Amino acid sequence: MMRVLCDVHIPYRLVTFLRQRDVDATHVNRILNKWHTTDAAITAYVEDNDSVLITKDGDFRDSHFLTGKPARLLRITLGNLSNDALIALFDQYWGLLQAELANRPSYVELGTEGVRVYRHHP
């Protein structure tokens, strides 16, 4: 079963959407120091729990490519978008997202042009 942690600016409705698809999804506001949790603590949590981080925060992208952590990252680059529109995009692309995020390492962006997968080369 895939485990996911949704960062602070990700709506709770996405957690519900993921849980309906048998994903062990949690929102950062329900664990650790809630919305005060540092990026380093979030990264440590997802690594310790073999989870995917879903975020809008570009700092996690930088960390992923510089340090390899978090190892599995889905960054949403859609800006302000209604929750309904976000859920509709996840529904449309969930099969692809799930397949790509099963890999370690993985960095995937969900943006206005759809899903972009960044391949790692040794």
Backbone hydrogen bonds, N-H to C=O, Kabsch-Sander energy under -0.5 kcal/mol:
donor,donor_aa,acceptor,acceptor_aa,energy
4,V,24,D,-2.4
5,L,52,V,-3.0
6,C,26,T,-2.9
7,D,54,I,-2.9
10,I,7,D,-1.9
14,L,11,P,-1.4
15,V,11,P,-0.8
16,T,12,Y,-2.0
17,F,13,R,-2.5
18,L,14,L,-2.7
19,R,15,V,-2.6
20,Q,16,T,-1.9
21,R,18,L,-1.5
22,D,19,R,-1.6
23,V,18,L,-1.8
24,D,2,M,-2.8
25,A,23,V,-1.6
26,T,4,V,-1.9
28,V,6,C,-2.8
30,R,27,H,-2.5
31,I,28,V,-1.4
34,K,31,I,-2.6
36,H,33,N,-2.3
37,T,34,K,-1.8
42,I,38,T,-2.2
43,T,39,D,-2.8
44,A,40,A,-2.4
45,Y,41,A,-2.2
46,V,42,I,-2.5
47,E,43,T,-2.3
48,D,44,A,-2.8
49,N,45,Y,-1.8
50,D,47,E,-1.1
51,S,46,V,-2.9
52,V,3,R,-2.5
53,L,72,R,-2.2
54,I,5,L,-2.5
54,I,52,V,-0.5
55,T,53,L,-0.5
55,T,74,L,-2.3
60,F,57,D,-1.0
61,R,57,D,-0.7
62,D,58,G,-2.0
63,S,59,D,-2.3
64,H,60,F,-2.6
65,F,61,R,-2.2
66,L,62,D,-2.1
67,T,63,S,-3.1
68,G,63,S,-0.9
68,G,64,H,-1.3
69,K,63,S,-0.9
73,L,71,A,-0.5
73,L,106,S,-2.3
74,L,53,L,-3.0
75,R,73,L,-0.5
75,R,108,V,-2.8
76,I,55,T,-3.1
76,I,74,L,-0.5
77,T,75,R,-0.6
77,T,110,L,-2.4
86,L,82,S,-2.4
87,I,83,N,-2.7
88,A,84,D,-2.2
89,L,85,A,-2.0
90,F,86,L,-2.4
91,D,87,I,-2.6
92,Q,88,A,-2.2
93,Y,89,L,-2.4
94,W,90,F,-1.2
97,L,93,Y,-2.7
98,Q,94,W,-3.0
99,A,95,G,-2.0
100,E,96,L,-2.5
101,L,97,L,-2.7
102,A,98,Q,-0.7
102,A,99,A,-0.5
103,N,100,E,-1.2
106,S,71,A,-2.7
107,Y,118,Y,-0.7
108,V,73,L,-2.4
109,E,116,R,-2.8
110,L,75,R,-2.3
111,G,109,E,-0.6
111,G,114,G,-3.0
114,G,111,G,-2.0
116,R,109,E,-2.8
118,Y,107,Y,-2.4
118,Y,116,R,-0.5
119,R,117,V,-0.6
